[in-house]
Amino acid sequence: MRKPYHQKLNLFLVIISLFVSQLLRAQKYFSAEQCVQYAFAHNPLLNASSTDTAISDLDIKRVTGLYNPRVNFGTAFQYYISKRNLLVEGGSNLAPSNIAPGEPYAIPIGYKNAWFPTLSVNQLIFDPGYRNTYNIALQNRVLQQQEIADFKINLVAGIYKAYNTCKLLEVQETFLVQNIIRIDTLIELTRIKFKEGAGIKIEVNLVEVTGNRMRSELANVRNGYSEAMLALQFQMNYLEKDSMILTDLFSIPQIVNASDPIMQELLLSNPAKRIESQILKTQIALADESIKLERSRKQIKVGADGSLGFTPAANGIDKMFQGERWKPYSYVGVNFIVPIFNGMDVNRAVEQRKLQASQVRDYYNQFTNQFESEKQTVFVQVKNAKERFKLAELNLTLAQNNVDLIQEAYVNGVADSHHLILGENDLYENQARYYYELLQLLLSQINGYQVVGAYNRAAGLSN
């Protein structure tokens, strides 16, 4: 009777092992750099921006094609409703002898339709606005690439913030779990003492409140981790069912030691490294070229034309549809377009472009001022965050030492469980403060890296 039970148990264990192995396989490992590369490969906005760059490339090719010759072929097919006759005069070779000299005579020619082909060639010789048009196309392409880089930089900063937040919360979760194990032991000990009459009810309540606070904080940490992971996956456009395992090592001393270098970089940084500055400079160049392009509309334009085909030789409207009136022709010529009066349109357009150029320069000056304020603000944020973290670290160390001393005193009978409860509660509060300040220090450092342009290379920029 026991054999079927063992068979079911073995089958159940096999199913469980297969399920667990499937769960283990349904995981993907990512470093922070791999998260960035995954986002670059799967973000649809980046694909759309790449299409804009391809469009800009075609604009450049279209401008360069302005000086290529243009060849056109046209045809005219005419069907005649009335009878077609050839008019001759009396006395000519085609006129009958009985027709008086000079008298018109109509000879039927028979056909009722005609086809007149035309081949024309046009060549632009000189256009004063060509160079400006070409430069504008080039600057538009540069602007497209810079806007893509700007999007990438913001994406990289967001990924690093979410990634490192997840790693920090992992470490905090580990510490909280250890604290909960220790507080559970204290809770059990306090309950036993109360049952044996060696303790009071208030001690049990206090230690249970501390344990519940730790469990609540652990739930908050895990929820924060889930939110940070969702933010990371959203920025990566990660839509796969497999869970993500973050592989980068998280070192608290490394974060703390990075504060001084980034503060030094902030003091020495200049706005030229920021992508916003480069975008504004490109917009200024575009505005200046637009002014030149508008001014070129006042200048002479030269072209060449050539044509081979048929033209009507009729001297009246009523004779345009007579096939015999169409004669072959060909010509080659040079044309000049000399603007004389354009209704002040060019002048107004130039003034408009000048105002736009002045506006962009004002934006650039404003960004320069804003950058100086921004780097000072982030410098103070990093400095203050480091100082607050150092104090939180000192308090956490003291709280941990107090718990160790109280436990030793408790074992020796010098302290009671009430002291242990107060020590654990103080340790919990200092741990929560410690990790909060560490997170603020980490996020302020990432802001500092973004301010000094440290993510430019990751976005494909040379500086």
Stockholm file with secondary structure:
# STOCKHOLM 1.0

chainA/1-463         MRKPYHQKLNLFLVIISLFVSQLLRAQKYFSAEQCVQYAFAHNPLLNASSTDTAISDLDIKRVTGLYNPRVNFGTAFQYYISKRNLLVEGGSNLAPSNIAPGEPYAIPIGYKNAWFPTLSVNQLIFDPGYRNTYNIALQNRVLQQQEIADFKINLVAGIYKAYNTCKLLEVQETFLVQNIIRIDTLIELTRIKFKEGAGIKIEVNLVEVTGNRMRSELANVRNGYSEAMLALQFQMNYLEKDSMILTDLFSIPQIVNASDPIMQELLLSNPAKRIESQILKTQIALADESIKLERSRKQIKVGADGSLGFTPAANGIDKMFQGERWKPYSYVGVNFIVPIFNGMDVNRAVEQRKLQASQVRDYYNQFTNQFESEKQTVFVQVKNAKERFKLAELNLTLAQNNVDLIQEAYVNGVADSHHLILGENDLYENQARYYYELLQLLLSQINGYQVVGAYNRAAGLSN
#=GR chainA/1-463 SS CCHHHHHHHHHHHHHHHHHHHHHHHSEEEECHHHHHHHHHHHCHHHHHHHHHHHHHHHHHHHHHGGGSCEEEEEEEEEECSSCCEEEEETTSSSSCTTSCTTCEEEEECCCCEEEEEEEEEEEEEECTTHHHHHHHHHHHHHHHHHHHHHHHHHHHHHHHHHHHHHHHHHHHHHHHHHHHHHHHHHHHHHHHHHHTTSSCHHHHHHHHHHHHHHHHHHHHHHHHHHHHHHHHHHHHTCCCSSEEEECSCCCHHHHHHTHHHHHHHHHHCCGGGSHHHHHHHHHHHHHHHHHHHHHGGGSCEEEEEEEEEEEECCSSGGGTTCGGGEEEEEEEEEEEECCCCCTTHHHHHHHHHHHHHHHHHHHHHHHHHHHHHHHHHHHHHHHHHHHHHHHHHHHHHHHHHHHHHHHHHHHTTSSCHHHHHHHHHHHHHHHHHHHHHHHHHHHHHHHHHHHTTTTTTTTTCCC
#=GC SS_cons         CCHHHHHHHHHHHHHHHHHHHHHHHSEEEECHHHHHHHHHHHCHHHHHHHHHHHHHHHHHHHHHGGGSCEEEEEEEEEECSSCCEEEEETTSSSSCTTSCTTCEEEEECCCCEEEEEEEEEEEEEECTTHHHHHHHHHHHHHHHHHHHHHHHHHHHHHHHHHHHHHHHHHHHHHHHHHHHHHHHHHHHHHHHHHHTTSSCHHHHHHHHHHHHHHHHHHHHHHHHHHHHHHHHHHHHTCCCSSEEEECSCCCHHHHHHTHHHHHHHHHHCCGGGSHHHHHHHHHHHHHHHHHHHHHGGGSCEEEEEEEEEEEECCSSGGGTTCGGGEEEEEEEEEEEECCCCCTTHHHHHHHHHHHHHHHHHHHHHHHHHHHHHHHHHHHHHHHHHHHHHHHHHHHHHHHHHHHHHHHHHHHTTSSCHHHHHHHHHHHHHHHHHHHHHHHHHHHHHHHHHHHTTTTTTTTTCCC
//
